Structure formats: C-alpha cells, structure tokens
C-alpha cells in the first residue's frame, strides 16, 4: 500500500469523505494522466472501503444529474472495478441502491449512448454475479409484455446469463416467454441483433446448466423444459427475420 493511500485510510471519517469527493470531482480531469491517477486511487481505496466509495459514487451521480456523460462513464467504471474486487463484502441495502441507479443510468436515454449505457450495464452484471435476484427484479420492471424494451435491458440479461449461469437459468423460461411476442415488434437491425444475441447466450447458459447438474440449484431442470420457447423463437428468426430486407 503506498503512503498516500495508507494516510487516506487513517484519516477521520469526515476527512476521508472529503478526499473521496475530491477524487470523484477530479476523475474527469482534462489531463488524461491525472484522470487515470484519480480513477486508480478511487479503486484502490474501494478495495479497502468498498461501502464508503461505492455509496459516495452513488450519491455523486444522484446529486449531479447534469454531469457530463464522460464523467458518469468514469464513475461507473470505477464502481464496476470495485464491485468485482469486493462483491462478497457488499450488503444488500447498498446493492439495491446501486442497482436502481445503474438501471436509471442505463435507460435514461431512449437513444443508444453506447459507452455510458455499457458501463451502467456492466455494473449490473457485476452485481448480478452475486445478487442475481435483485438485478433481475429491477430489469423485469423494464421488461413488460407487449412493450419493446430498451436495447441495454436485453443486453444486460444476455451478459448476465453468461456471467452467472446458475443464477439466471431459473429466470429464463419466463424471460423467453415474455420475449417471444416482442420479436414481432423488433423492426430495426440493432434490436433484432440484441434479441438474437440474448437467445444465443440464454441457450448456452441452459446447456451449461444441464451439463453440470451437481452444481445446479435445481438438478431436475432439463433442456426439454425450454424447448417450446426456443422452438418458437427460432421459427421467427429463420422464417421471418432471415427473409426480411
């Protein structure tokens, strides 16, 4: 541990909080070297004080609603790195706040703002590696029957199916059942791509799950359990989408 970090950790609660806010303020400095140093300092502190740093990042995003997208991207990336390093130490109350904020960041713009929304999605996937139920509860609120969802809601579920097979497979029958009518609503290539990618990752997760029943929370689950939904999805992909202009 370097001397500056050790000194920061020995500071009183108020002083440390002020330091953290100063680091977050400087995390989007015009000088890329300064920016990288601030981000690394936040992440280093986060390994030792994850609740403090993550709650400070959360509060900063909430308080600064007009913050430039680039600054939000840096903060979200710091949060993702800290979550990956400290996931087993996080408490559910803080996690639920982080999930709600990341979900808001991800879907605030109806247009695709890839860098911003990808970082927010990555935060949700990182949290979902342990708190899959909580993440899926949030995503399902934005994944309602008959309404075309946000691109990144689908992408997040797809990536979560890869990151946490055993957490996600129990959700997949209902998820694919809700998704099937949406396929007919997807007229643009980017939405068709994300649906197809999600179906692919869902199927891979199912195959992984049934191939390792000794690790599965419900070893009675078989491939046949999902065959109706998968067959219906492939009918759309191969008889409608492949022949469209």
Phi, psi and omega in degrees: 000129180287163187296322182294320179292318179298320178295322179297319182290337179273353180291158177293165183305316181294318180294320179295319178299317179297320178298317181298315179298321179296320178296317179296319177303320186271000186289351177238036179300151179296330179279117184296330178293316177296317180302313180296321180295318180295317180297315180295323178295317177299316181292323177296315176298322181297331178294332183262327182229064187298320182296317180296312184291315181294320179292327177292318177298316178301310182297322181295317179296319180294316185290324185255074185292339181260014181300138178304147182303320180300322178291320178297322179299315180297316181296315179297322179294319175301315180300316179301313181298317181294317179300315180299325182279337191229018189307320183291349183256358185275143179264151190296328180299313177294318181302317180297323176295316180296320179298313181298317181291317179298321178297319177296314179301321185289328189245005183301322179258129177291333176283155177281117173243084200306310186297314180297308185290327176296317179296319178295318177299320180297325176298316179296319179295317179300316178293324182292345177295339174238326186248057185295319181300317182292319179294315181293327176300318178292314182295323181295335175294335180255017184224074188256145181305137174082359181237126179294122185280171174296141179312315187281345171295315178295314182298321180295316178297321179298312182292327178292327177297329176282319185285329184219077183304311188286337175280326188271326186304321177301340180269349196285328180296313179294318181299313180291326176297322177288326184288327188306310179295337180290334183300325178290341180273344184279105183255340183262150185299322183294323179288321177296322178298314185290325175296315181296319178297317180297315179299321178298313182290326176297315181295320177298320179296318179298315180297320178295318181298310184285340178282345182230062185298336180291339178263346188282140176296332176229091184291351180282348181293130180237166179302322183301336182299334185250002190297323181298313181293317182293317179299317180295321179294317181292331175300317179293313183299317189265342180251345180243301187294320182293340182255004179274157180288000000 
